[in-house]
Every structure is written in C-alpha cells, then in structure tokens.
Amino acid sequence: MTEQPTIHAPKDGTKEARLVEALKGKGQTLDQLCGLLSWQPHTVRAALTRLRKRGYVIECVAKTETSAARFKLRTAKS
C-alpha cells in the first residue's frame, strides 16, 4: 500500500490560508490572486510552489480565447 503524504495546512488567518481557500472550486487567475493577496505575480507563483512542496496538488487550467489560465486545487477522487 502506498501512503498519501500528510498535507500541512497553513495557519488560519494567514495569506497562505487565504490562497488555499481561493484555489478551491473553480480556482483563480494569477491576476485575481495578486489582487486578493496584494502580492506581485512572482510572489504568488512562489507561494504556489511552496504549497506543492507541502503536498497540495495544484493544476493550471489552460487559458481559452475568452478566459485567462486558472490555478485550482485538484480534488481527491473517491
């Protein structure tokens, strides 16, 4: 049996916790995440990398002709 890695969630009330909440559901664009957190784009991308290292699975939904690329948490399939 393979064990799933333990995900260490960010502390409540932090910007990283807000980032995790924003990535749930349909996700957010990079610009939306920058506005939500008052961070520069490179800081948002670095935070996404830190979350991936913690065990979160973040996918990038490709942009279309009418919408920008979105980042969202991949949900576990039961």
PENOR-V954919 format. One record per residue. RES is the residue in one small letter. SS is DSSP state (alpha for helix, beta for strand, coil for the rest). Layout:
# PENOR-V954919
res={RES	RES}
ss={SS	SS}
This chain:
# PENOR-V954919
res={m	t	e	q	p	t	i	h	a	p	k	d	g	t	k	e	a	r	l	v	e	a	l	k	g	k	g	q	t	l	d	q	l	c	g	l	l	s	w	q	p	h	t	v	r	a	a	l	t	r	l	r	k	r	g	y	v	i	e	c	v	a	k	t	e	t	s	a	a	r	f	k	l	r	t	a	k	s}
ss={coil	coil	coil	coil	coil	coil	coil	coil	coil	coil	coil	coil	coil	coil	alpha	alpha	alpha	alpha	alpha	alpha	alpha	alpha	alpha	coil	coil	coil	coil	beta	beta	alpha	alpha	alpha	alpha	alpha	alpha	alpha	alpha	coil	coil	coil	alpha	alpha	alpha	alpha	alpha	alpha	alpha	alpha	alpha	alpha	alpha	alpha	alpha	alpha	coil	coil	coil	beta	beta	beta	beta	coil	coil	coil	coil	coil	coil	coil	coil	beta	beta	beta	beta	coil	coil	coil	coil	coil}
